[in-house]
Amino acid sequence: MKTVKLCPKCKQAKLKPAMNVSGWLAPNLLECTNCNYIGAFYIEVDADEVDNLDETT
């Protein structure tokens, strides 16, 4: 089963690592290319459920 990481702010699957050394000396920070959110939290859902999220919000 494939999962997708969503931004907690804009609910889009546009997260990328915020730093090149994330997880080594720094915490795993993610950056959203859509809303510029930077943080360690994200929403993880099944790939099949991503379409359903758009209908409920």
N, C-alpha and C positions, 0 to 999 in steps of 0.2 A: 504494500500500500504506500503510495507516494504522498508526502505531506508538503504543504506550502507555508512559508513564513509570511505573515502579514504585519504591516505597520500598525501599532495600536492606536495611532492618531488618525490616520486617513483610511485605514483598512485596505490598502493596496499592497500587492505583492512586488514591491519595488525596493527591497532591502538589499544592501551590500555591506561588506565589512567597512567600518569607519576608518580603520588604521591597518597598515601592513603588518604590524606586530601584534594584532589582537590575539589574546589567548596566551601569549608568551610572557611578556612583562606587564602588559596592560590587560584589563578585562575585555571580554568579547563585546565590543560595541558595534552596533549596526546603525547604518545611516539610510534613511529613506530618500530616494532621489525625487520623489513626488512632493513631499511636504517639508523636507530638511530635518525631520526628526532624527535625533541621535540618542541612543540609549541601549541598554542591555535587554530590555523587555520586548517581546514580540508575541503575536498570536499565531499558533500553529494549528492548522486545520487540514483535513484530507483534501486532496486535489479535487475530488468530486463535489465537495461542499462549497467551493469558492463561488460558483454560479448561484447557489442558494443564498449566500450572504447578500448579494446585490439585490435580491428580491425582497428580503426582509427589512432592509434599512431604508 
